[in-house]
Amino acid sequence: MVRRVVTDLAREVDPDLLEWIERTCTFVTTMVDRITPRTTEEDRRDAADQTGVDDPALVVTEPFVEWVLAGEFAAGRPAWDAAGARIVDDVRPFETRKLWLLNGSHSLMAFAATILGHETVADAIGDPVVRGWVEEWWDLAARHLDLPEEDIDSYRRALIERYENPRIRHLLAQIASDGSQKLAIRIVPALEAERAQGGSATGACRAVAAWTLHLRGLGAPVNDPGADELRRAVEGDLSSAVGAVLRHLRVEDDEVHAEVLRLAEDLSRQE
């Protein structure tokens, strides 16, 4: 993406600049993993109390950080690995791990845990029911990740510790925004991989069920311009709503429809 943006701009500015970039520069693929919630006024007041610094630009983030890079450096690679960066041949398995395990569980909690009344990630993961949903999703997703089992297990343990951190006030309502864009990359690929192997994909179907109910007004408020038309499509009976959501996600599977409907009915009773 960076390559495309830079070269498109250079092409408009000066053909010689574009030629120089293509001959001289390289673009490295990166993946950054660090939870940095959007700061609210309450967060800023808490940060000021903790640090003595009253700065509206202050953002409280977590201790954990992971930076993974792959590619060639035109002038030699800086020693970023000495400061903790991870240099790999291919970023994609690590990006997928983050998208499915971190981002996918965030979306699951944002839609499902808010139906139970939880407000933050720390609140949600402290609920044994929600924790079970997250672990079930992780079990499913982990089966389809192209990384060593010990890497996935250690990442899951780190995620639990990160989610339980009460000093990172990560609002589920913030995470719930723009689900129409997020579920297609965070949930659906693992769901389809599981179904291809004959699994019921319950852990993934629960996220879809929760999003369906979210669009119908349960849990976190809807903040998703991309779902305006879909919100009208889910106003009917629940089975039709599930069908509309699955069509939006391009999932055509009668068994998935039945499982999503079952889970949506169960979730709606827990409101």
N, C-alpha and C positions, 0 to 999 in steps of 0.2 A: 504494500500500500504506500509506504514512504517513497519507494522507488517510482511508483506511478505518479504520485503527486509532484515530486521534485522534477522528474523529467518532463511531465506535461507543462509545468510552469516554465522550465528552461526552454522548451520548444517555442513558447510564445515570446519569450524575452529575446533570445538570440540563438540561432542555429549553431553558432560556434561554441556557445556555452553548453548546449546539449551534447555536442561531440566531445567536448572536454570532460564532461561528467561521465559519459559512457566509456571513455578511454582511461580515466584516472580514478574514478570513485567506485567503491563497492557498498552494498547495502546489506546489513546484517539482520537476520530475523531474530526477534526477541520475544520473550514472554515474561511479564512481571506479575508477581503474585503478592499482594499486600492489601489487606482490608483497610480502606480509608473512607469511613462514612461521611456523607454530606453533613456539614456542621450546622446545627441549629442554634438558636439564641441560647437555649438552655445549656447546650454543650459548651458554648463560649463562656458562659458564666461559670460553669463547673471548672473549665480549664483555667480560668483566671483565678479561681479559688485555690486550685492545686499548684499553680506555677507562680502566682503573683504577677503574671503578665496579662494585661487586658488588651488583646490585639484581635480585632475582627477577622484578620487573615489567618489566625492560628487554627490549625487542624490537628486533632488528636488522632493518631494512628496506632496500629498495633506493633509490638516488638518484632513479630515474624516478618521476614522478607525473603523472597526468592526471585532471582533474576537469572534466566536461562537464555543463552545466546548460541546461535549457529551461523556459520558463514565465514567468508574470508575478509580480512582487513587489508586495505590497499597499502597501508604504510606499516604493517605489522600490528599484531594484536596488543592493545594495552593490557597491563597486568591486573585487569579487573577481577580475575579469579582469586587474586591474593586478598581481595576485600570481600570474597564470598560469592561472586558470580559463578555460575555453572556453565562451562563451555561444552557443548554437545554437537553431535553430527546432524541431529534433526530435532527441531523444537516441537514438532507436531505432537508426539506422544505426551509431552509435558503440558502443552496447551490443552489437549483433550482431557487429561487428568484434572486440570484446574476447572475447565468448563463443566465437566460432568460432576466431579465430586464437590468442589466448592460452590460454583455458581448454580449447579443443578439443585443441590440441597438448600441453597439460599432461596431459590424460587419455590421449592417444595414448602419450606417453612413460611415464606411470605404469603402464600395462598392458603395453605392448610392450617398452620398454627394460628393465624389471625382469626380464623373461624372459631377457634377455641378461646379467643380473647387475649392471646399473647401479643405484646407490643414490640419486643426486641428479640434479636437472635439469642442473647444470653437467657432471656426468659423462656424462649421456646425450647432450647436444647436442654434446659433444666427440667422439662416435663418428660417423664419416662415414656409417655405415649408418643410424643413428637420425636424423641430420641430413637425410639423403635422404628418410626417411619423413615428417618434419615438413614439409619443403619441398613434397613431393608433396601433402600435406594442404592446405597453404596455397594452392598453385596451384588446387586444386579449390574451396576455400572462397572465394577471392578473386573467382572468376568470378561469384559470386552475391551480392556485397556492393554495397550502394547508396551507394558513396563514390567519389570520384575515384581514378584509378589511382595517382597520385603519393602520395596520402594512405595508401593501402594499402601501397605499396612502402616508404615511410618507416617505417611501423609495423612491418613485417616486419624491416627492418634493426635497428630499436630492440629488437625482441624477441630477436633473436640476441645482441645485446650484453648484454641483461638476463639471458638464460639462461646466458651464459658467465661471468657474475660469480661467482667462486669464494667471495666473502665472504658470499653469500646461500646458505646451506646448506638448500636446499629439498628435502626428502625426497620421493621419488616415492611412498613408501608412504603418506605423508599425503595426497597428491593423489589416490591410488587409492581413498580411502574414498567410499562412497555413489555408486558408479557407476550404480546403478539409477535414480538421480534425475538424474545429470549428462549421460549420453550422449543422452538424449532432447532436450536443449536445446543441447548443444554440438556434436553430430555429426549427428544424424538430419536436421535441416532442410536442411543443405547436401547431404547424401547424396540426399535426395529431390529437391532442386532440380537436381542433376546428372543424376539418372536421368530426370527430366522432359525434359531436353534430349538424352537418348540416350547420355550418358556412362556408362562402366563404374563410376565412383565408387570406384576402387581405394583412393585415399587415405583415404576415409571407411570403407570396408569393412575396412581393416586395423585401425582402432581397434575396430570391432565384433568382429573376429576375436580381437584381443588381450584384449578384455574377456571373451569366451567362455572363453578359456584361463585367464584370471585366476580366473573362477568355478569352474574345474575344478582349481584349486590351483597353477597355474604363476605364477611371478613374485611380485609383492607379495602379502602376506597379505590375505585378504578381511576388510574391516571395513565391512559394509553390511547393516544389519538389514532393509532393504527388499528384499534379494535372497535371503532365507532360503529361500523356496519355489522360486525360480529355481535356486538351487544344487542342489537335489535333481533338478530337471528336466534338468540338464546332465550328469548322471552317466553317461548311456548312451554310445552311439557318437557320434562327433564331428559327423556330419551332423545327427543328432537334436538335439544340443546347440545347434548353430547355429540350427536351426529354432525351438527354444524361446526363444532370445535374441531372434530377429527378431520373434517373436510378442509378446514382452514390449515391444519397441520399436515395435510396430504397423507393421512394415515387411513388406508382402506382395509379394515380387518374387523370382521364381525365379532370375533372373540374379544378383541380389544374394546370394541364398543360395549359389549356386555360387561366386561370387567370395570371399565370406567364408570358406567352407569351404576353398577353395584356399589362402588366406592363412593360415588357422589351421593347416593341415597344414604349411605352410612355416615358420611361427613355432615350432611345437612341435618341429621338427627342429633349431632353433637353440638350444634350451634348454641 
